[in-house]
Amino acid sequence: FSMLAFSPVFLLLAAQVMGPPSSAHSRHTQYTPCNTSKLHETPFDTETCIESCEPCFGAPEWDALKAEVGLSSDLRFHRLGEPIVTVAVGTWASATMSGQALMILIEEMMGYEVKAAVLSEPTNGMVCVAEGKIDILPEMWYLPRRMISATVSPHDLRARPSAVAGSSGLYIPNYLVDEYPCALSYLALKSKFFLRLLPPDGQVACELKMASFSTDPCTNSSEFVCMTPEVWGSKVQCSNGRFVPPNCQTSDGSFSPDCAEAIMAYPEWSNSWWESVVLNLGLNLTLNYLGANLQAEILRRAAARERMLFYANEPSIEVVAVGGHPIQFAPFTEDCASKFDSNPNDNGVHCSEAPRPLHMLLSNTAPQAIHQFWERIELTNKILDNMMKAHHMSGGQEDSRAAVCSWLQKNPEIWKPWIANDPSDPQMSSLVIILVTTFLCTGITCILVLAYVVWRSRTRLRQAYASAPAGEVVFMCIGVQGYAELLDLIPDEMSNATNTYQHVVRETLKTYNGYESRMFEDSFLIVFSNAMESVLCAVETQEKLLVCTWPEALAENPCCATVTRGDRTMFHGLRVHIGLHLGKAERRWSSLAERVEYSGRDVVLALKLATRAYGGQILMTGSLYDSMLPTWNDNTIQLQELGIHRFEDVLAMHLLVSVVPLSLSDREFLSVSKCICSKCKQEQSCQYCQASDFAGQVTAFSPGSSKTIMSGPKIMMSLSLKKIKSYYQPHPDVRVSESQMELHFGQSSIQASPHNLPQSQTALAFALPNQTTQHLTRAEQKQEEEEPEFTALCRQTSLFAADMALHDP
């Protein structure tokens, strides 16, 4: 045993199993490390149990439910060797209850040992998740797309939007709405009658507005909540613990008799948004900042049915407790948000804040089953509201854990799909692997080596599947325009250029959690679980390639020449075309490539989409566009619809959308449409198409003038005829000749001068069904039989059963 313990093979195995001693800090020395002392704060409900609580499903009557979700005694035994799962429990109601719900399910339905980390600082929580101190953080409010990269390494955690939508605003209780229904509109706040119903300015006790206890409150202005920190700068001052707009200011600094008061939490929560709304709409309101005293003051006033106007976030227990209704201001718009400034005097916003999806964070060091559980969690606003309604602060009879437990017991059909238990393949911890390997391989070095090889391959396989996105994902295909030609012309320079290109792509996809599934020298297939991250990765890739240093020989090739407009560089170096498509695919492990590969028709469509794009262009399909459009709020990237398009060997037609970042908006591309030959029906140039298809220009004139409104060198078959019909109503008079053909649409006419066009094709192109005998080839007859609606539509309006290729702006 001693010889075995000190053998090189055993030491190598132990090093691989145990890993290096906590290299997380060495990787993140530029970031503030996790403050573990702030993981044991007091939750909002001091009476509730957080750890070592009575089981929620401990009674024998729940054994059948545990068996139904796959929790067996064998699985529970194996998971005793797994690391303890740490769940973040926030100090506010919704975060406390969501954290407690996850702890109960992980412990009692999945067999893990759990512990809680109670924290109030989201940024510190994010760092702790990245370092593995916390496994799951169920509620994260503010998570801009670059906040993770600026705070921690994105490789150490995963983030996704939850099903909970967060919002904030000014609220009034339901009993005030029942009495004055018109109070829901902000216009009521401009009414002197309604303002007299609210507490007058100066009603809030001075002690409630102090940031810390003072023996002589209200004498030291620096202790007011709105003075620590000074979020407004020097231009705006905190007066008696409140924000006072000019219309409520008095010459002696006293309280204004013409203004009512609203109660707020902290200035940094509002961040000058609602201060500027009050200022810009000229509302006679002062905003009083109560800090941590806000919740208790709202509940006190509600119990006494006092009238009030208060600031709140949803989901929150105070809104549930008082039945709060938000005041309806002007709807949020991008134009309104563009006027935002952290200083209320310079802030031009006058609308409501936009609701935002809350995020869930997961440490990459969490067990695989926890990864699957995290991906399935669907806590919603309605679920949290029902939990908070049972709490004694909202008129219920239970503390937070009891309220959560009651909801879980009553609604197993909602949370059962979240549970990730696979009894046939339980994960074994590193400690179990070391013990089993030690006893089995005593004195037999060859068996030890074999066991290591088997374990290593399985570990890599599990890690690969854990890192490869599953379900509905975004496929991003990248390729280089003219790569084969460039490789033949300048092979040495292209070797260096290809290394640069591959380095840029791989570094960028790491930033946005992309998974590299395939690579073929110039082409990549990258998979994302987050749609927004895929778009940002594509945009950043194009931006980085534009500023790379390329070999000078590349500039001599038209495909790589530098193109500028004014002082802006439009193209430089390799031209990369990118396609994005949302879909599903089958995952399989490739032992040759040592990575998870994807296959299926959605992968094929993504590859075809990338080849349809031009170098320097980003295209996405309608499936990804439709999924992102409802929540799209990035004004630095424009999405331009390019119409419905057909792909070769793909039955369905797809909407194509161009992704245009403002930094690359000067780039111009030809239409992505391609000619469909009227004989062979191929989306490419063929011998028949070159010999007898239309070679002349086709021009449409607007009624009563000679202004060209559409032109193009080719006519292509497609269903976009419906768009043309909405502008041109066919006139029965049709004239056909070999040299000059003319089709009248009312006062507008369409003319064409074809070259080398047989008479039969002329008749087919221009004749209406009731005027000229149709001349159909075998391919056209087959198409008529298979697609009667399409063919009838083509023949009904003759030549304009087509989509115009607008190459000339």
C-alpha positions in Angstrom: 0.0 0.0 0.0 2.9 2.4 0.8 4.5 1.7 -2.5 1.2 2.3 -4.3 0.5 5.6 -2.4 3.8 7.1 -3.5 3.8 5.7 -7.1 3.8 8.3 -9.8 0.6 6.8 -11.4 -1.3 7.2 -8.1 -0.1 10.7 -7.6 -1.1 11.6 -11.1 -4.6 10.1 -10.6 -5.1 12.0 -7.3 -4.0 15.3 -8.9 -6.5 14.8 -11.7 -9.3 13.8 -9.3 -8.8 16.5 -6.8 -7.7 19.2 -9.2 -5.3 22.2 -8.5 -5.8 23.8 -5.1 -8.4 26.5 -5.7 -7.1 28.3 -8.7 -10.1 30.6 -8.8 -8.4 33.4 -7.0 -5.4 33.3 -9.2 -7.6 33.7 -12.3 -9.6 36.6 -10.9 -7.1 38.7 -9.1 -8.4 41.7 -11.0 -11.9 41.2 -9.4 -13.0 41.8 -5.8 -13.2 38.4 -4.1 -16.3 37.0 -2.5 -16.9 38.5 0.9 -18.0 35.4 2.9 -18.7 37.5 6.0 -21.7 39.0 4.2 -23.3 35.6 3.5 -24.9 35.3 6.9 -27.1 38.4 7.1 -30.7 38.5 8.5 -33.6 37.7 6.2 -36.6 39.9 6.0 -38.6 37.4 8.1 -36.6 37.0 11.3 -39.1 34.3 12.6 -38.6 31.9 9.7 -36.3 28.9 9.6 -33.5 29.0 7.1 -31.4 25.9 7.8 -31.8 22.6 9.8 -35.6 23.0 9.6 -38.4 20.5 10.0 -38.9 18.6 6.6 -41.7 19.8 4.4 -42.2 16.3 2.9 -41.2 14.3 5.9 -44.5 12.5 6.5 -44.9 9.0 5.0 -47.8 10.2 2.9 -45.2 11.9 0.6 -43.1 8.8 -0.1 -45.1 8.0 -3.2 -44.4 11.5 -4.6 -40.7 11.1 -3.9 -40.7 7.8 -5.8 -42.6 9.5 -8.6 -39.8 12.1 -9.1 -37.1 9.4 -9.0 -35.7 9.8 -5.5 -34.6 6.3 -4.5 -32.5 5.1 -1.5 -29.6 4.3 -3.9 -29.7 7.8 -5.4 -29.9 9.4 -1.9 -26.9 7.3 -0.8 -24.7 8.3 -3.8 -25.6 12.0 -3.3 -24.4 11.9 0.3 -20.9 12.0 -1.2 -21.6 15.0 -3.4 -20.6 18.5 -2.3 -23.1 20.5 -0.2 -25.3 22.7 -2.5 -25.4 26.3 -1.3 -28.5 28.4 -2.3 -28.6 32.2 -2.0 -31.5 33.5 0.1 -32.0 37.3 -0.3 -33.0 39.7 2.5 -36.2 40.7 0.7 -39.4 38.7 0.6 -39.4 37.3 -3.0 -35.7 36.3 -2.9 -36.1 34.7 0.6 -39.1 32.6 -0.6 -37.7 31.6 -3.9 -34.5 30.5 -2.2 -36.4 28.5 0.4 -38.4 26.8 -2.3 -35.3 25.7 -4.1 -33.7 24.5 -0.9 -36.7 22.3 0.0 -36.8 20.7 -3.5 -33.0 20.1 -3.7 -32.8 18.6 -0.3 -36.1 16.7 0.0 -36.8 15.7 -3.6 -33.2 15.3 -5.0 -31.4 14.0 -1.9 -28.6 16.7 -1.7 -27.4 18.3 1.5 -28.1 22.0 1.4 -27.2 25.2 3.2 -28.3 28.8 2.8 -26.3 32.0 2.1 -28.3 35.0 3.2 -27.0 38.1 1.4 -28.2 41.6 0.4 -25.6 42.7 -2.1 -26.3 41.2 -5.6 -22.8 42.0 -6.9 -21.1 40.2 -4.0 -23.5 37.3 -4.7 -22.4 37.1 -8.3 -18.7 37.0 -7.3 -19.5 34.2 -4.8 -21.3 32.2 -7.4 -18.4 32.5 -9.8 -16.0 31.4 -7.1 -18.2 28.4 -6.1 -19.1 29.7 -2.7 -22.8 29.8 -3.8 -24.2 27.3 -6.3 -27.6 28.9 -7.1 -28.6 32.6 -6.9 -32.4 32.5 -7.8 -33.1 36.3 -8.1 -30.7 38.9 -9.6 -32.3 42.2 -10.5 -29.9 44.3 -12.5 -27.8 42.2 -15.0 -26.8 44.2 -18.1 -25.3 42.1 -20.8 -21.7 43.2 -20.0 -22.0 43.2 -16.2 -20.9 39.6 -15.8 -17.7 40.2 -18.0 -16.9 43.3 -16.0 -17.3 41.6 -12.6 -16.2 38.0 -12.9 -15.0 35.6 -15.5 -18.1 34.4 -17.6 -16.6 30.9 -17.7 -17.2 30.3 -14.0 -21.0 30.9 -13.9 -24.1 30.6 -16.0 -26.9 33.2 -16.2 -30.4 33.0 -17.7 -33.6 35.1 -17.5 -36.1 33.7 -15.1 -39.9 33.6 -15.5 -40.2 36.5 -13.0 -40.6 40.0 -14.4 -39.4 42.8 -12.2 -40.9 46.3 -12.2 -40.9 49.5 -10.1 -43.0 52.6 -9.8 -45.2 54.8 -7.6 -48.1 52.9 -6.0 -51.4 53.6 -4.1 -53.2 51.1 -1.9 -56.4 49.4 -3.2 -58.7 51.0 -0.7 -57.7 54.4 -2.1 -58.4 53.1 -5.7 -61.8 51.8 -4.6 -62.6 55.3 -3.3 -61.1 57.2 -6.2 -60.8 55.1 -9.4 -59.4 58.0 -11.4 -56.3 58.0 -9.1 -54.7 55.3 -11.2 -53.7 58.0 -13.8 -50.8 60.3 -13.3 -53.1 63.1 -14.4 -54.8 62.9 -11.0 -51.5 63.9 -9.4 -51.8 67.2 -11.2 -55.2 67.8 -9.6 -55.2 69.9 -6.5 -58.3 68.1 -5.3 -56.6 64.7 -5.4 -53.4 66.0 -3.9 -55.3 67.2 -0.9 -56.3 63.6 -0.3 -52.6 62.6 0.1 -50.5 63.4 3.1 -49.2 66.9 2.9 -45.5 67.7 2.6 -43.8 67.3 6.0 -46.0 64.5 7.3 -43.2 61.9 7.6 -41.6 61.8 10.9 -38.0 63.0 10.8 -36.7 60.0 12.6 -37.8 57.7 9.8 -35.6 59.6 7.3 -32.4 59.1 9.1 -29.8 56.7 7.8 -28.5 55.8 11.3 -29.7 56.2 14.9 -29.1 59.7 16.3 -29.6 61.0 19.8 -30.8 64.3 18.4 -32.5 63.4 15.0 -33.0 65.9 12.3 -30.3 68.3 13.5 -27.5 66.7 11.5 -28.5 66.8 7.8 -25.6 64.6 6.8 -27.3 61.6 8.4 -30.4 61.7 6.1 -30.9 58.7 3.9 -30.7 60.8 0.8 -27.3 62.2 1.7 -25.5 58.8 1.9 -24.5 58.4 -0.8 -24.8 61.6 -2.8 -26.1 60.0 -5.9 -27.3 63.2 -7.5 -24.0 65.2 -7.4 -23.6 68.7 -6.3 -26.4 70.2 -8.5 -29.3 68.6 -6.5 -29.5 68.9 -2.7 -31.3 66.8 -0.2 -33.6 69.1 1.8 -34.9 67.7 5.2 -34.4 64.2 3.9 -36.4 64.6 0.7 -36.2 65.6 -3.0 -38.0 68.9 -3.5 -38.8 70.0 -7.1 -38.7 73.8 -7.8 -42.5 74.1 -7.7 -42.5 72.8 -4.0 -39.5 74.9 -2.8 -40.1 77.7 -0.3 -37.9 80.7 0.4 -37.1 79.7 3.9 -36.7 76.0 3.2 -39.8 75.0 5.1 -42.4 72.5 4.0 -44.7 73.5 1.1 -48.5 73.7 1.9 -49.3 73.2 -1.9 -47.5 69.9 -2.2 -48.1 66.4 -1.2 -45.5 63.8 -0.2 -44.5 60.3 -1.5 -42.4 57.9 0.5 -39.4 56.2 -1.2 -36.6 53.8 -0.1 -33.1 54.8 -1.2 -32.1 57.3 -3.9 -30.0 54.7 -5.6 -33.0 52.4 -6.0 -34.8 55.0 -8.1 -31.5 56.3 -9.6 -33.1 59.7 -10.4 -35.7 58.1 -12.7 -38.8 59.0 -10.7 -37.2 62.2 -9.4 -37.0 63.4 -13.0 -40.6 62.2 -13.8 -41.9 64.4 -11.0 -39.7 67.2 -12.1 -40.5 67.0 -15.9 -44.2 66.5 -15.4 -44.4 69.4 -12.9 -46.1 67.3 -10.2 -46.6 68.9 -6.8 -44.9 66.1 -4.9 -41.9 65.8 -2.6 -40.1 62.5 -2.4 -39.2 61.4 1.2 -36.5 58.7 1.6 -37.0 56.2 4.4 -34.4 53.6 3.5 -34.9 50.4 5.4 -37.9 51.9 7.3 -40.0 52.0 4.1 -41.6 48.6 4.3 -42.6 48.9 8.0 -44.1 52.4 7.3 -46.1 51.1 4.4 -47.6 48.2 6.4 -48.3 50.6 9.4 -50.2 53.0 7.2 -52.1 50.2 5.4 -53.2 48.7 8.8 -54.6 52.2 9.7 -56.0 52.6 6.2 -54.1 55.9 5.8 -53.9 57.4 2.4 -50.4 57.2 0.9 -48.3 57.3 -2.3 -45.3 55.0 -2.1 -42.4 53.6 -4.2 -42.2 49.8 -4.6 -40.7 47.0 -6.7 -42.6 44.0 -7.8 -42.6 41.2 -6.8 -42.7 42.5 -3.2 -44.6 41.7 -0.1 -45.7 45.3 0.6 -47.5 45.5 -2.7 -49.2 42.2 -2.0 -50.1 43.2 1.5 -51.8 46.6 0.6 -53.1 45.5 -2.8 -50.9 48.2 -4.4 -51.7 49.6 -7.8 -49.1 51.4 -9.9 -49.8 54.9 -11.1 -50.1 54.8 -14.9 -47.6 57.2 -16.5 -46.7 57.5 -20.1 -45.6 54.1 -21.6 -41.9 53.4 -21.7 -40.2 54.2 -25.1 -36.6 54.1 -26.3 -36.9 57.8 -27.1 -37.8 58.5 -23.5 -35.1 56.3 -22.1 -32.5 58.0 -24.3 -32.9 61.2 -22.3 -31.9 59.5 -19.0 -29.2 61.1 -16.8 -28.2 60.3 -13.2 -28.8 63.9 -12.3 -32.5 64.8 -12.1 -31.9 68.3 -13.3 -30.3 66.9 -16.5 -32.7 63.9 -16.8 -35.4 64.3 -19.5 -37.4 61.1 -18.8 -41.2 61.5 -18.2 -42.4 57.9 -18.7 -42.7 54.6 -16.8 -39.7 52.4 -16.3 -39.5 49.3 -18.5 -40.2 46.0 -16.8 -37.1 43.7 -16.9 -36.8 39.9 -16.5 -35.0 38.9 -13.4 -32.0 36.5 -13.8 -30.9 33.3 -12.1 -27.2 32.5 -11.7 -25.5 29.1 -11.4 -22.0 28.2 -10.5 -20.2 25.9 -13.0 -18.9 23.9 -10.1 -22.4 22.8 -9.1 -23.3 19.1 -9.7 -24.7 18.1 -13.1 -28.1 17.3 -11.7 -28.3 20.9 -10.2 -27.4 22.2 -13.7 -30.4 20.4 -15.1 -32.6 21.5 -12.2 -31.6 25.1 -12.7 -32.4 25.0 -16.4 -36.0 23.8 -15.7 -37.0 26.1 -12.8 -40.0 28.2 -13.8 -40.8 30.4 -10.7 -43.3 33.1 -11.9 -44.7 36.3 -10.5 -48.0 34.6 -9.8 -46.3 31.8 -7.8 -44.4 34.3 -5.6 -47.5 36.4 -5.1 -49.4 33.3 -3.9 -46.6 32.5 -1.4 -46.5 36.0 -0.1 -50.3 36.2 0.3 -50.0 33.3 2.9 -47.4 35.3 4.9 -48.6 36.9 8.1 -47.3 40.3 6.8 -50.0 40.1 4.1 -52.8 39.0 6.3 -51.9 35.2 6.3 -51.1 33.0 9.2 -47.6 31.6 8.2 -44.0 32.6 8.2 -42.0 32.5 4.9 -40.9 28.8 5.0 -44.3 27.6 6.1 -45.9 29.6 3.3 -43.5 28.1 0.7 -44.0 24.6 2.1 -47.8 25.0 1.8 -47.6 26.1 -1.8 -45.2 23.2 -2.7 -47.5 20.7 -1.1 -50.5 22.0 -3.0 -48.9 22.3 -6.4 -46.7 19.3 -7.1 -47.8 19.3 -10.8 -46.0 22.6 -11.3 -42.6 21.8 -9.8 -42.3 18.1 -10.6 -41.0 18.7 -14.1 -38.1 20.8 -12.5 -36.7 17.8 -10.6 -33.6 16.2 -12.2 -33.2 12.7 -10.8 -31.6 9.8 -12.9 -31.4 6.8 -10.6 -29.6 4.7 -13.3 -26.6 7.0 -13.5 -25.9 8.8 -10.2 -22.9 11.0 -10.0 -20.1 9.8 -7.8 -18.0 12.3 -6.0 -14.2 12.6 -6.3 -13.8 11.1 -2.8 -15.8 8.0 -3.7 -13.7 7.6 -6.9 -10.4 7.8 -5.0 -11.5 5.3 -2.4 -12.8 2.7 -5.0 -9.7 3.1 -7.1 -7.4 2.7 -4.1 -8.9 -0.6 -2.9 -9.3 -2.1 -6.4 -5.8 -1.2 -7.6 -3.7 -2.1 -4.6 -0.3 -3.2 -5.9 -1.5 -3.5 -9.5 -0.2 -0.5 -11.4 -1.6 -1.6 -14.8 -5.1 -1.9 -13.4 -4.8 1.5 -11.8 -3.8 3.1 -15.1 -6.7 1.4 -16.9 -9.1 2.7 -14.2 -7.7 6.2 -14.6 -8.2 6.1 -18.4 -11.8 4.9 -18.0 -12.6 7.5 -15.3 -11.0 10.3 -17.3 -13.0 9.6 -20.4 -16.3 9.4 -18.5 -15.5 12.7 -16.7 -14.7 14.4 -19.9 -17.9 13.1 -21.5 -20.0 14.4 -18.5 -18.3 17.7 -18.6 -18.8 18.0 -22.4 -22.5 17.3 -22.1 -22.8 19.7 -19.2 -21.2 22.5 -21.2 -23.0 21.8 -24.5 -26.4 23.6 -24.6 -29.5 21.4 -24.9 -33.1 21.8 -26.0 -34.0 24.9 -28.1 -30.7 26.6 -28.9 -29.2 29.1 -31.3 -26.9 27.8 -34.0 -24.3 30.3 -35.3 -22.5 29.4 -38.5 -19.4 31.4 -39.5 -17.4 31.2 -42.8 -14.9 33.2 -44.8 -15.8 34.5 -48.2 -13.5 33.3 -51.0 -11.5 31.1 -48.6 -10.5 28.4 -51.1 -9.5 31.0 -53.7 -7.3 32.9 -51.2 -5.7 29.7 -50.0 -4.7 28.8 -53.6 -3.3 32.3 -54.3 -1.5 33.1 -51.1 -1.2 29.9 -49.0 1.5 31.2 -46.6 -0.3 34.5 -45.8 -3.6 32.7 -45.4 -2.1 30.4 -42.8 -1.4 33.4 -40.6 -4.7 35.1 -41.4 -6.6 31.9 -40.6 -4.9 31.7 -37.2 -5.9 35.3 -36.5 -9.4 34.7 -37.6 -9.8 31.5 -35.5 -8.3 33.2 -32.4 -10.8 36.1 -32.7 -13.8 33.7 -33.1 -12.8 31.5 -30.1 -12.0 34.4 -27.8 -15.4 36.0 -28.6 -17.5 32.9 -28.1 -15.9 32.3 -24.7 -17.1 35.8 -23.6 -20.7 34.9 -24.5 -20.9 31.3 -23.4 -20.8 29.8 -26.9 -20.1 26.1 -27.4 -17.8 25.3 -30.4 -19.4 22.2 -31.9 -17.5 22.0 -35.3 -14.7 23.6 -37.1 -13.6 23.2 -40.7 -10.6 25.5 -41.2 -12.6 28.6 -42.2 -16.0 27.5 -40.9 -17.4 27.3 -37.3 -20.6 25.9 -35.9 -21.2 27.5 -32.5 -24.2 26.8 -30.2 -25.7 29.1 -27.7 -28.4 28.6 -25.0 -29.1 32.4 -24.8 -30.4 34.1 -28.0 -29.2 37.6 -27.0 -25.6 36.3 -26.3 -25.5 34.7 -29.8 -26.4 38.1 -31.5 -23.8 40.0 -29.4 -21.2 37.3 -30.2 -21.8 37.7 -33.9 -21.7 41.5 -33.7 -18.5 41.6 -31.6 -16.8 39.0 -34.0 -17.4 41.3 -37.0 -16.2 44.4 -35.0 -13.0 42.6 -33.8 -12.1 41.3 -37.3 -12.4 44.8 -38.7 -9.5 46.1 -36.4 -7.3 43.0 -36.8 -3.8 43.2 -38.3 -3.8 41.2 -41.6 -1.0 40.2 -44.0 -0.4 42.9 -46.6 -0.9 40.4 -49.4 -4.6 40.1 -48.5 -5.2 43.7 -49.5 -4.4 42.9 -53.1 -7.4 40.6 -53.4 -10.8 42.2 -53.9 -12.3 39.9 -51.3 -10.1 41.4 -48.6 -9.3 44.9 -49.8 -9.8 47.8 -47.3 -12.9 49.9 -48.1 -13.4 53.2 -46.4 -16.1 55.8 -46.4 -15.0 59.2 -45.1 -12.9 58.5 -42.0 -14.7 55.2 -41.3 -13.4 51.8 -42.3 -16.2 49.6 -43.8 -14.2 46.5 -44.7 -10.7 45.4 -43.8 -9.2 41.9 -44.2 -11.1 38.7 -44.3 -14.8 39.0 -45.0 -16.8 36.7 -42.7 -20.4 35.8 -43.3 -22.5 34.7 -40.2 -25.9 33.0 -40.0 -28.0 32.6 -36.8 -30.9 30.2 -36.5 -33.0 29.1 -33.5 -34.0 25.5 -33.4 -33.5 22.0 -31.9 -31.0 19.3 -32.8 -29.8 15.9 -31.7 -26.6 15.9 -29.6 -24.0 13.2 -29.9 -20.5 12.7 -28.6 -17.8 12.6 -31.3 -14.8 10.7 -30.0 -12.8 11.9 -33.0 -13.4 15.5 -32.4 -13.7 15.1 -28.6 -16.7 17.3 -28.4 -20.5 17.2 -28.6 -21.8 17.5 -32.1 -25.2 18.5 -33.3 -27.2 17.2 -36.2 -30.6 17.7 -37.7 -32.5 19.9 -40.2 -32.1 23.0 -38.1 -28.3 22.6 -38.3 -28.5 22.2 -42.1 -30.6 25.4 -42.4 -28.1 27.3 -40.3 -25.3 26.2 -42.6 -27.3 27.2 -45.7 -28.2 30.6 -44.1 -24.5 31.4 -43.5 -23.6 30.7 -47.2 -26.6 33.0 -48.2 -25.0 36.0 -46.4 -22.3 38.1 -48.0 -18.9 38.6 -46.4 -19.2 41.1 -43.5 -23.0 40.4 -43.1 -25.0 38.8 -40.3 -28.3 37.1 -41.1 -30.8 35.5 -38.8 -33.9 33.5 -39.5 -37.5 34.4 -38.5 -37.5 31.8 -35.7 -34.8 33.6 -33.8 -36.2 37.0 -34.8 -39.7 36.2 -33.4 -38.3 34.9 -30.1 -36.2 38.0 -29.5 -38.5 40.7 -30.8 -40.8 41.0 -27.8 -37.9 41.7 -25.4 -35.5 43.5 -27.8 -34.3 46.7 -26.2 -30.8 47.1 -27.7 -30.7 50.4 -29.6 -27.1 49.8 -30.7 -28.2 47.0 -33.0 -30.8 47.2 -35.8 -32.8 44.3 -37.2 -33.9 44.7 -40.8 -36.4 42.3 -42.4 -35.3 41.1 -45.9 -38.5 39.2 -46.8 -39.4 35.5 -47.2 -36.8 33.3 -48.9 -36.5 29.7 -50.1 -33.5 27.5 -49.5 -32.4 24.7 -51.7 -33.6 21.3 -50.4 -35.5 23.0 -47.7 -39.3 22.7 -48.0 -40.4 25.6 -45.8 -39.7 29.2 -46.7 -38.1 31.4 -44.0 -38.0 35.1 -43.1 -34.5 36.5 -43.3 -33.4 39.3 -41.0 -30.2 41.3 -41.3 -28.4 42.2 -38.0 -26.9 45.7 -38.5 -24.9 47.1 -35.5 -24.5 50.9 -35.6 -20.7 50.5 -35.6 -21.0 48.7 -39.0 -24.0 50.5 -40.4 -22.0 51.9 -43.4 -21.7 48.5 -44.9 -23.9 47.9 -48.0 -24.8 44.5 -49.5 -26.6 43.3 -52.6 -29.9 41.6 -52.1 -29.6 38.1 -50.6 -32.2 36.8 -53.1 -31.0 34.6 -55.9 -32.4 34.0 -59.4 -34.7 31.0 -59.7 -34.4 29.6 -63.3 -37.8 29.4 -65.0 -36.9 25.9 -66.4 -34.7 24.0 -63.9 -36.0 25.9 -60.8 -32.5 26.1 -59.3 -31.5 29.0 -57.1 -28.3 29.4 -59.0 -27.1 30.4 -62.5 -27.4 27.5 -65.0 -26.8 27.0 -68.7 -30.5 27.3 -69.5 -30.9 30.4 -67.4 -27.9 32.0 -69.0 -29.1 31.2 -72.5 -32.8 31.9 -72.5 -33.8 33.6 -69.2 -34.4 37.3 -69.0 -31.3 39.3 -69.7 -32.9 42.8 -70.1 -34.0 45.3 -67.5 -37.6 45.3 -66.2 -38.9 48.6 -65.1 -42.1 49.6 -63.4 -43.3 53.2 -63.7 -45.5 54.9 -61.2 -49.0 56.1 -62.4 -48.9 59.3 -64.3 -45.1 59.8 -64.2 -41.9 58.3 -65.5 -40.3 57.8 -62.1 -38.7 54.4 -61.8 -39.9 52.7 -58.6 -38.6 49.1 -59.1 -35.8 47.8 -61.4 -33.6 44.7 -61.6 -31.8 42.5 -64.0 -33.6 39.2 -63.0 -37.1 38.0 -62.3 -37.5 35.4 -59.6 -40.4 33.1 -58.7 -41.8 33.6 -55.2 -45.0 34.3 -53.3 -44.1 37.9 -52.7 -46.5 38.6 -55.6 -49.1 39.4 -53.0 -47.1 42.5 -52.1 -47.1 43.7 -55.7 -50.8 43.1 -56.1 -51.5 45.5 -53.3 -49.9 48.3 -55.4 -51.0 47.3 -59.0 -54.5 46.2 -60.0 -54.3 44.3 -63.4 -55.9 45.9 -66.4 -57.5 43.4 -69.0 -55.6 45.0 -71.9 -52.4 43.0 -72.6 -50.2 43.4 -75.7 -47.5 40.9 -76.5 -44.8 41.0 -79.2 -41.3 39.5 -79.7 -39.3 42.7 -79.6 -41.3 44.8 -77.1 -43.6 43.5 -74.4 -45.9 45.7 -72.4 -48.3 44.9 -69.6 -50.7 47.5 -68.4 -51.8 47.9 -64.7 -54.3 50.8 -64.8 -52.3 54.0 -65.7 -49.0 52.3 -64.9 -47.2 50.1 -67.3 -44.4 47.5 -67.1 -42.1 47.1 -70.0 -39.4 44.6 -70.8 -37.0 44.0 -73.7 -35.8 40.4 -73.5 -33.0 39.0 -75.5 -32.9 35.5 -77.0 -36.3 34.7 -75.5 -38.4 32.1 -77.3 -41.9 33.0 -78.2 -43.2 30.2 -76.0 -41.5 31.7 -73.0 -42.8 35.1 -74.0 -46.4 33.8 -73.9 -45.8 32.0 -70.6 -44.4 35.1 -69.0 -46.9 37.7 -70.1 -50.2 36.1 -71.0 -53.3 36.0 -68.8 -55.3 32.7 -68.7 -58.2 34.0 -70.7 -56.2 35.6 -73.5 -53.3 33.4 -74.7 -52.7 29.7 -74.7 -50.2 28.7 -72.1 -46.9 27.0 -73.1 -45.8 24.9 -70.2 -42.6 22.8 -70.1 -42.7 19.4 -68.3 -41.0 20.9 -65.2 -43.7 23.7 -65.1 -46.5 21.2 -65.6 -45.1 19.2 -62.6 -44.9 22.3 -60.5 -48.5 23.1 -61.5 -49.7 19.7 -60.3 -47.7 19.9 -57.0 -48.3 23.6 -56.3 -51.6 24.6 -57.9 -52.1 27.6 -55.7 -48.6 28.9 -56.5 -48.9 28.3 -60.3 -52.3 29.9 -60.5 -51.0 32.9 -58.6 -48.1 33.2 -61.1 -50.4 32.9 -64.1 -53.0 35.3 -62.8 -50.7 38.3 -62.9 -48.2 37.0 -65.4 -44.7 38.6 -65.3 -45.1 39.9 -61.7 -45.5 36.4 -60.2 -42.0 37.3 -59.0 -39.8 39.1 -56.6 -37.7 41.9 -58.0 -34.0 41.7 -57.2 -33.3 45.3 -56.3 -29.6 45.5 -56.9 -29.7 49.2 -57.9 -30.9 51.4 -55.0 
